[in-house]
Amino acid sequence: MKITVEKPEATVVEMMRRCPTWSKEASVFDWQYDDSETCYLLAGDVRVVTNDGETVEFGTGDLVTFPAGLKCTWEIRTPVHKHYRFG
């Protein structure tokens, strides 16, 4: 299970801006994805470590996709504000 991080094209950014938003202060927490999630970061700096040891870093302006079934630990280094979409 791989996390993907990319710089999205303008059309993808426009589509993601129609999705709900989520914000979180600097923190560390465990998370499990029951469904795939795509998110577009409006702000933040994050490191995610998967249960199999993969480390992925992303931040403002990144489009990130998490696969269904992924278990990981989020380390939010600067507060996050993102648009997100499941499925």
For each residue, the residues with C-beta under 8 A, 3 or more apart:
1: 50 52 67 69 70
2: 54 67
3: 48 50 54 56 64 65 66 67 70 72
4: 64 65
5: 56 57 58 62 63 64
6: 62 63
7: 61 62 63
8: 12 13 16 40 63
9: 12 13
10: 13 14
11: 14 15
12: 8 9 15 16 40 63
13: 8 9 10 16 17 40 63
14: 10 11 17 18
15: 11 12 18 19
16: 8 12 13 19 38 39 40 63 83 85
17: 13 14 40 83
18: 14 15 83
19: 15 16 40 83 84 85
20: 83 84
21: 42 81 82 83 84
22: 39 80 81 82 84
23: 79 80 81 82
24: 27 76 79 80
25: 76 79
26: 76 77 78 79
27: 24 74 76
28: 73 74 75 76
29: 73 74
30: 71 72 73 74
31: 71 72 73 74
32: 69 70 71 72
33: 36 37 66 67 68 69 70 71
34: 68 69
35: 68 86 87
36: 33 65 66 67 68 86 87
37: 33 65 66 84 85 86
38: 16 63 64 65 66 84 85
39: 16 22 63 64 66 82 83 84 85
40: 8 12 13 16 17 19 62 63 64 82 83 84
41: 44 46 58 59 60 61 62 64 80 81 82
42: 21 60 81 82 83
43: 60 78 79 80 81
44: 41 59 60 76 78 79 80 81 82
45: 57 59 60 76 77 78
46: 41 57 58 59 74 75 76 77 80
47: 55 56 57 74 75 77
48: 3 55 56 57 58 72 73 74 75
49: 53 54 55 56 72 73 75
50: 1 3 53 54 55 56 70 71 72
51: 71 72
52: 1
53: 49 50
54: 2 3 49 50
55: 47 48 49 50
56: 3 5 47 48 49 50 64
57: 5 45 46 47 48
58: 5 41 46 48 62 64
59: 41 44 45 46 62 78
60: 41 42 43 44 45
61: 7 41
62: 5 6 7 40 41 58 59
63: 5 6 7 8 12 13 16 38 39 40
64: 3 4 5 38 39 40 41 56 58
65: 3 4 36 37 38
66: 3 33 36 37 38 39 70 72
67: 1 2 3 33 36 70
68: 33 34 35 36
69: 1 32 33 34
70: 1 3 32 33 50 66 67
71: 30 31 32 33 50 51
72: 3 30 31 32 48 49 50 51 66
73: 28 29 30 31 48 49
74: 27 28 29 30 31 46 47 48
75: 28 46 47 48 49
76: 24 25 26 27 28 44 45 46 79 80
77: 26 45 46 47
78: 26 43 44 45 59
79: 23 24 25 26 43 44 76
80: 22 23 24 41 43 44 46 76
81: 21 22 23 41 42 43 44
82: 21 22 23 39 40 41 42 44
83: 16 17 18 19 20 21 39 40 42
84: 19 20 21 22 37 38 39 40
85: 16 19 37 38 39
86: 35 36 37
87: 35 36
